[in-house]
Amino acid sequence: MATLATSPSILADSLRATGAEVLTDEESLNFYAHDIYDRGADLAAVVRPKDKHQLAAAVKAATDAGHPVAPRGGGMSYTGGYTQEQAGAVLFDLASMNRVLEVDDVSMTVTVEAGCTWAALKERLSHHHLRTPMWGTLSGLKASIGGGMSQNGIFWGTGRYGSAVQSCTALEVVLADGTLINTGKKHTRPYGPDLTGMFLGDTGALGIKATVTLKLIPEADCHAYGSFAFDDAKSWFAASSAIERQGIATECFGFDPYLNAIRMKRDSLTSDAKQLVGMMKKQGGVLKALKEGAKVVAAGRDFLKDANFSMHVLAEGRIQAAADADIEIARDIVKRYGGREVENTIPKIIRANPFGPLNSILGPDGERWAPIHGLVSHGQSPACFAAFEKLFADHAEEMERLGVHYGTLIAAVGGAGMVIEPCLYWPDASNPVINDTIEAGHLKKLPKHEANAEAWALTQKLKKAIVDIFYNHDAAHFQIGRTYRYRDSLHPRADALLKAAKAELDPQNLMNPGSLGL
């Protein structure tokens, strides 16, 4: 890495000469040094470009001066995706590059600037009755599409269409020297070796996404929902895997008993009913909306009180009979594995407000939150989950003493297996990114915690152990950042190829150094 020889004022002047907004005040630099989980090293400056040309020029200005650069999308990383290990980097906040540039409803592609959020894109495409196949993460109110391409991600549409990057056809990427390249054809991927794929899931280690082109599909007209309960993890996983293999669900996800309890504690019946009424008005008219709202209130918060493990399935189709038929198949699968049907409030509520406020990045009692996930094959997922249960049992006494607890989410990924996501909760001080993300009214209601070094240390130890368990069960990961053991999983020749690509694209190692393990 080049030696930092440029004075702060000269650096700021050269960055501002590109026309981009540049932040150098102490409060801004401290804010942007954080992600959801931790704080990185001190930053030299934050740049907020308004278009790809300002982005390219400012990257060149920073790296010409010897400063590392890193991209920040919506700031929702919890794996060190953009936080730095050494001081002096220039962070690029792409939030102002948020335009939908082109909706091509003939060739069925959409091109956006990398800072556009999943929520904003969904709103724009709704006017065309179109959407992308995978159409957003649960954090899509703030999470950006460029971030989704760098870090990958799942949720909406994932059960049928896979992860975020599988919807991408082409990118424009700024390299470490400021070169702006186009990786492929908008209407198809790949054309020759998959150069677009090289920059997908790279955690911003190879370049900064400027624009993204995604495939489009018609929006579904009809929807159906099912919720189910299981008494043991083995049947829970078996049924979820069987549903994914059938290809009947656009989303199939579930909670272990601990996350069930956290969710029931967190949610508001009034909010649930309002969201559901709004969705049902669009899907089935006022009368249906009022009936569904009344069902939510009648079901209350107790309909999962006897469920050890819950599963929630969403299906869609061109006609209602098709969506209903898919849920009927799910019912048959669940019965085969000993599950039972329960009130389907949860999938309806989540679908009613797919990009809701991100208040869950603190626990219901103001605890800190850290999800750690892995994408595990169907064959490995039950054993992997059992290893987590043993880990938490082995540390139960220490966790109870320090107020550390957990809950686990699973989600089916079309054609790829199951995501398992243990979420750790612990009493500790919040940080500026969390406080900025949560709704002010909600944040005000939560208990405040002081810094808790002992609980933080245990959380760090558990997180590392979880990562190692995933590695031992051959897991893949989204949001690799600086957390997961990606390079450990590579054959030596594959690792050499990765390092060679990094050296060609970023010979001074100034593009998000340390990310992806490079």
Stockholm file with secondary structure:
# STOCKHOLM 1.0

chainA/1-518         MATLATSPSILADSLRATGAEVLTDEESLNFYAHDIYDRGADLAAVVRPKDKHQLAAAVKAATDAGHPVAPRGGGMSYTGGYTQEQAGAVLFDLASMNRVLEVDDVSMTVTVEAGCTWAALKERLSHHHLRTPMWGTLSGLKASIGGGMSQNGIFWGTGRYGSAVQSCTALEVVLADGTLINTGKKHTRPYGPDLTGMFLGDTGALGIKATVTLKLIPEADCHAYGSFAFDDAKSWFAASSAIERQGIATECFGFDPYLNAIRMKRDSLTSDAKQLVGMMKKQGGVLKALKEGAKVVAAGRDFLKDANFSMHVLAEGRIQAAADADIEIARDIVKRYGGREVENTIPKIIRANPFGPLNSILGPDGERWAPIHGLVSHGQSPACFAAFEKLFADHAEEMERLGVHYGTLIAAVGGAGMVIEPCLYWPDASNPVINDTIEAGHLKKLPKHEANAEAWALTQKLKKAIVDIFYNHDAAHFQIGRTYRYRDSLHPRADALLKAAKAELDPQNLMNPGSLGL
#=GR chainA/1-518 SS CCCCCSCHHHHHHHHHTTTCEEECSHHHHHHHTBCSSCBCSCEEEEEECSSHHHHHHHHHHHHHTTCCEEEESSSCCSSCSSCCSSSCEEEEECTTCCCEEEEETTTTEEEEETTCBHHHHHHHHHTTTEECSSCBCTTTTTCBHHHHHHHCCCCBTHHHHCSGGGGEEEEEEECTTSCEEECSCTTCSCSSSCHHHHTTTSTTSSCEEEEEEEECEECCSEEEEEEEEESSHHHHHHHHHHHHHHTCCSEEEEECHHHHHHHHHHCCHHHHHHHHHHHHHHHHCHHHHHHHHHHHHHHTTCTTTTCSEEEEEEEEESSHHHHHHHHHHHHHHHHHTTCEEECCHHHHHHHHSTTCCCGGGBCTTSCEEEECCEEECTTTHHHHHHHHHHHHHHTHHHHHHHTCEEEEEEEEETTTEEEEEEEEEECCCCCHHHHHHSCHHHHHHSCCCCCCHHHHHHHHHHHHHHHHHHHHTTCBCSSCTTTSCTGGGSCHHHHHHHHHHHHHHCTTCCBSTTGGGC
#=GC SS_cons         CCCCCSCHHHHHHHHHTTTCEEECSHHHHHHHTBCSSCBCSCEEEEEECSSHHHHHHHHHHHHHTTCCEEEESSSCCSSCSSCCSSSCEEEEECTTCCCEEEEETTTTEEEEETTCBHHHHHHHHHTTTEECSSCBCTTTTTCBHHHHHHHCCCCBTHHHHCSGGGGEEEEEEECTTSCEEECSCTTCSCSSSCHHHHTTTSTTSSCEEEEEEEECEECCSEEEEEEEEESSHHHHHHHHHHHHHHTCCSEEEEECHHHHHHHHHHCCHHHHHHHHHHHHHHHHCHHHHHHHHHHHHHHTTCTTTTCSEEEEEEEEESSHHHHHHHHHHHHHHHHHTTCEEECCHHHHHHHHSTTCCCGGGBCTTSCEEEECCEEECTTTHHHHHHHHHHHHHHTHHHHHHHTCEEEEEEEEETTTEEEEEEEEEECCCCCHHHHHHSCHHHHHHSCCCCCCHHHHHHHHHHHHHHHHHHHHTTCBCSSCTTTSCTGGGSCHHHHHHHHHHHHHHCTTCCBSTTGGGC
//
